[in-house]
Amino acid sequence: MKIQENISLKQYNTFGIDAIAKRFVSVNSIQELKEVITAKKDVFLLGGGSNMLLTSNIEKLVVHLNLKGVIVNDTEKESVFVTAEAGENWHEFVIWCISQNYGGLENLSLIPGNVGTSPIQNIGAYGVEIKDTFHQLEALEIETGKTSIFTNEDCKFGYRNSVFKNELKEKYIITNVTFKLTKTNHKTTTSYGAIQELLTNKEQPTIKEISNAIIAIRESKLPNPEEIGNSGSFFKNPIIANKSFQLLQQKYPEIPHYIISETEVKIPTGWLIEQCGFKGKRFGDAGVHSKQALVLVNYGNATGKEIYKLAQKIQQKVKETFAIDLDIEVNVI
């Protein structure tokens, strides 16, 4: 291991923000990781860099988690347990599982980032979340260097949330994640209209066909981070009380929504932002994507502070217009 100094993190975050790491080291094994945190517990962990917005340089030692490997563990008649190391690219892992006919992750195709960060915010898309197939994870406690196992229940998964975003934030380093996937009788989710449109005349689509449909949808709506800096969905979709929704619906009869329960309704944030006039708008090199208002983008040389300022402006306008508070999904650092 070699600790480097004054390293640009532009290639290590999908927003393409040119923040500087005062010190930087890449670890390729659990042993190297233990050595680093034993010597210096005050570290900044860096995975795929897909869910963060850097608004300043990093003074802490930046530890790039480059743990690689996928292992098939126990298999049952209809299911299989697959463990992926934290540094594995999420989409590549999903595609590998599909190639093995392991079902459960197909709706999560093309989500940016690495496997290790996927449980932190309980990533989800098109009716599926990590918690639906998650079995367990292993994590290293920064304070002691000891390894602990967290079950599905231990992780306290919620909408884009987990224990690692709350009481255990910055206390553990996730080193691998195990999923329980199906080998046969795949329980697929294709209820979203956009998916159904692409799977016309397919009563029982394969997991590969579903994955291809998801990829096509995402590519048609979301910018490629390698071409335009972004972190995917910047805000969470708000969940509001049914009574509040009914009042909104009286004023905006066309408002799209998803019923969560008898008392709660989810509103698409992209629609709210679009109604406020931000879709496709550009403020210097910071902007709102022209095809999906939920995505904030860096057109080249925007700073993290400029993108965050735009996010705050959007939050304020949505609050004034709809009386809805937007929560930021991306970690602002």
Buried (B, 14 or more C-beta within 10 A) or exposed (E): EEBEEEBEBBEBBBBBBBBBBBBBBBBBBBEBBBBBBEEBEEBBBBBBBBBBBBBEEBEEBBBBBBBEEBEEEEEEEEBBBBBBBBBBBBBEBBBBBBEEBBBBBBBBBBBBBBBBBBBBBBBBBBBBBBBBBBBBBBBBBBEEBEBEEBEBEBBBBBBBBBBBBEEBEEEBBBBBBBBBBBBEEBEBBBEBEBBEEBBEEEEEBBBBBBBBBBBBBBEEBBBEBEEBBBBBBBBBBBBBEBEBBEEBEEEBEEBEBEEEEEEBBBBBBBBBBBBBEBBEBEBEBBBBBEEBBBBBBBBEEBBBBBBBBBBEBBBEBBEEEBEBEBBBBBBBB
